[in-house]
């Protein structure tokens, strides 16, 4: 007798058929494949890209921490992220002239290009530990989502994480955004597990929270949320334990660099009521530096308009542009489905608070300031893994991500024209962060003997890559003829002189979706 012929009593509805979770071996295999493709994407990107704007600063500070045990460079960020970079740099034999006295920008340039080091080797050595961390945070996403749902939900979350162009792009850099967000996610996951088994998850959550605080100071905004979660479980003493461990990790990161904690407060720091916080003095001074940055007026660019100041809706708009459509669908569905569950306090609340705080900032410079969103919302998406559209949405996100390979930094989704059109909507670290100087050098070999003019946004040194070009803004406009090479961020922010040159030139080539080559007659 077939199942279809079985008679049910009147008024009895059929029982829902549960989604069968994959077998353990298939689950492990699928997770390994997803993480492997992400590793390949990040390593390929890391090898191909020249330094982005911030990387030389972090690498220079990491080398000073490693060799001179000094904290004077890059005080606006705590030392842990740079200590992690130093684990790769320690094997390069990096050389730094003793007694260097320049600022942190000059230090990065000197270290990479003027000290006899191989800049490509140093970059890769500093980037590899961050790649490893990014992959480990993928495991956290997998385990967190599996705890909340089942193996199918875990794989959906991991797929969204590993195919995220933003996570691939920024996870492959010697930068601090992804590590800080990943440590926060880890802390939230461990607190979730501590609901039913506090030992050893609460101490580990404190370690992860401390690691986040010791990597980037913007993570302080999440501390009240995470501590509330512990209080919510009626564990006042446990909250104290988490706080003490997190503060100890911050102190340990500074003492690991300099056990004597030698520090002189830089002159001219703004006053700020941070002195009562239980952190080392260099950490508090770093907070003052950050507050000084927030008091400045920065320029932004959104949907073709360059503006001074900031827009509160910038980050949501930028995420809308730079997230695969399938991921956007699952993020929204997952957030709505999770909102009434206890897990929302551990997944949605930290992400929401961090995003709201970031939206009040003055620096409309990229989705990297909200890089925690694709991490936490990948976990949220797990709760709709059983929906019929989930597999299709994951497939759409995967195809969109693979299609942009290996140009992940300038990614935008298909509604906004793909990576070749991102520069029409956004600028700076969303599309053009100086990463394609090496690719430009290779492309210019197609134009031998032509006069070159260059307006480049980035921290790389063009001459090191064989690019001999002058600044077209430094001479009268009628002297500019030949190839005019302009970073797309410079195009977005062009003054009247550069705009006139661009308007009277013909675009002939594009490098990495971030640099445009014009011919000026």
Secondary structure, 3 states (H helix, E strand, C coil): CCHHHCCCCCCCCCCCCCCCCCCHHHHHHHHHHHHHHHHHHHHHHHHHCCCCCCHHHHHHHHHHHHHHCCCCCCCCCCCHHHHHHHHHHCCCCCCCCCCCCCCHHHHHHHHHHHCCCCHHHHHHHHHHHHHHHHHHHHHHHHHHHHHHCCHHHHHHHHHHHHCCHHHHHHHCCCCCHHHHHHHHHHHHHHHHHCCCCHHHHHHHHHHHHHHHHCCCHHHHHHHHHHHHHHHHCCCHHHHHHHHHHHHHHHHHHHHHHCCCCCCCCCCCCCCCCCCCCCCCHHHHHHHHHHHHHHCCCCEEEECCEEEECCCCCHHHHHHHHHCCHHHHHHHHHHHHHHCCCCCHHHHHHHHHHHHHHHHCCCCCCCHHHHCHHHHHHHHHHHHHCCCCCHHHHHHHHHHHHHHHCCCCCCCCCHHHCCHHHHHHCCCHHHCCCCCCHHHHHHHHHHCCCCCEEEECCCCCCHHHHCCCCECHHHCCHHHCCEEEEEEHHHHHCCCHHHHHHHHCCEEEEEECCCEEEEEEC
